[in-house]
Amino acid sequence: MHPHPAASALAFPSEKVMKQLLGAMSLFTLLMTVPQILTIWVGRQAAGVSLLSWGAYFLSALFWFWYGVRKRDRNIYLPCIAWLALDGAVIIGAAVYG
């Protein structure tokens, strides 16, 4: 029996394409955090920034970093280093200017 044509359209990308896509999305989301950091540190405004939310993001990045190191997967732990730095900058800025 031949596969249904719609099923092939829903197929996941290859491993190589998926790694490239995930890398690009990781970089994109890191860059999207920069305006928040600039608002806090340059504009000295932290109104509405949730320490609870950003603390949860930081904790999540810490666990992902730990997991990536244990798996020896640079695609996991290297972005987490940047996430820890950016999340930390938001947390510290919100504590200082909030």
C-alpha positions as CSV (number, residue, x, y, z in Angstrom):
1,M,0.0,0.0,0.0
2,H,1.4,3.4,-1.0
3,P,1.7,6.1,1.7
4,H,-0.9,8.8,1.7
5,P,0.4,12.0,0.0
6,A,-0.6,14.2,2.9
7,A,1.5,12.1,5.3
8,S,4.7,12.9,3.4
9,A,3.9,16.7,3.7
10,L,3.7,16.3,7.5
11,A,7.0,14.4,7.7
12,F,9.6,15.9,10.0
13,P,12.7,17.6,8.5
14,S,15.9,15.7,8.3
15,E,18.3,15.7,11.3
16,K,20.6,18.2,9.7
17,V,17.7,20.6,8.8
18,M,16.3,20.2,12.3
19,K,19.6,21.1,14.0
20,Q,19.9,24.2,11.8
21,L,16.4,25.3,12.5
22,L,16.8,24.8,16.2
23,G,20.1,26.7,16.2
24,A,18.6,29.6,14.3
25,M,15.6,29.7,16.7
26,S,17.8,29.6,19.7
27,L,19.8,32.5,18.4
28,F,16.6,34.4,17.4
29,T,15.0,34.0,20.9
30,L,18.3,35.0,22.6
31,L,18.3,38.2,20.5
32,M,14.6,38.9,21.3
33,T,15.6,39.1,25.0
34,V,18.1,41.9,24.3
35,P,15.4,44.7,24.1
36,Q,14.1,43.7,27.6
37,I,17.7,43.9,29.0
38,L,18.2,47.3,27.3
39,T,14.9,48.6,28.7
40,I,15.9,47.6,32.2
41,W,19.6,48.6,32.2
42,V,19.7,51.6,29.8
43,G,16.2,52.9,30.5
44,R,16.4,51.9,34.1
45,Q,12.9,50.7,33.9
46,A,11.8,47.3,35.3
47,A,8.1,48.0,35.9
48,G,6.1,44.9,35.0
49,V,9.0,42.6,34.9
50,S,8.2,39.4,36.8
51,L,11.1,38.1,39.0
52,L,9.1,34.9,39.4
53,S,8.8,34.3,35.6
54,W,12.4,35.2,34.9
55,G,13.6,33.2,37.8
56,A,11.7,30.2,36.3
57,Y,13.4,30.8,33.0
58,F,16.8,30.9,34.7
59,L,16.1,27.7,36.6
60,S,15.0,26.0,33.4
61,A,18.2,27.1,31.6
62,L,20.2,25.8,34.5
63,F,18.6,22.4,34.3
64,W,19.0,22.3,30.5
65,F,22.6,23.3,30.9
66,W,23.2,20.5,33.4
67,Y,21.4,18.0,31.1
68,G,23.4,19.1,28.0
69,V,26.7,18.8,29.9
70,R,25.7,15.3,31.1
71,K,24.8,14.3,27.5
72,R,27.9,16.1,26.2
73,D,25.7,17.9,23.7
74,R,27.0,21.3,22.8
75,N,23.8,22.1,21.0
76,I,22.1,22.0,24.3
77,Y,24.6,23.4,26.8
78,L,26.2,26.2,24.9
79,P,23.0,28.2,24.3
80,C,22.2,27.7,27.9
81,I,25.3,29.6,28.9
82,A,23.9,32.6,27.0
83,W,20.4,32.0,28.5
84,L,21.8,32.0,32.0
85,A,23.7,35.3,31.3
86,L,20.7,37.0,29.7
87,D,18.1,35.7,32.3
88,G,20.5,36.7,35.0
89,A,20.8,40.2,33.6
90,V,17.1,40.6,33.6
91,I,16.7,39.3,37.2
92,I,19.5,41.5,38.6
93,G,18.2,44.5,36.7
94,A,14.7,43.9,37.8
95,A,15.9,43.6,41.4
96,V,17.9,46.8,41.1
97,Y,15.4,49.0,39.2
98,G,12.1,47.3,40.1
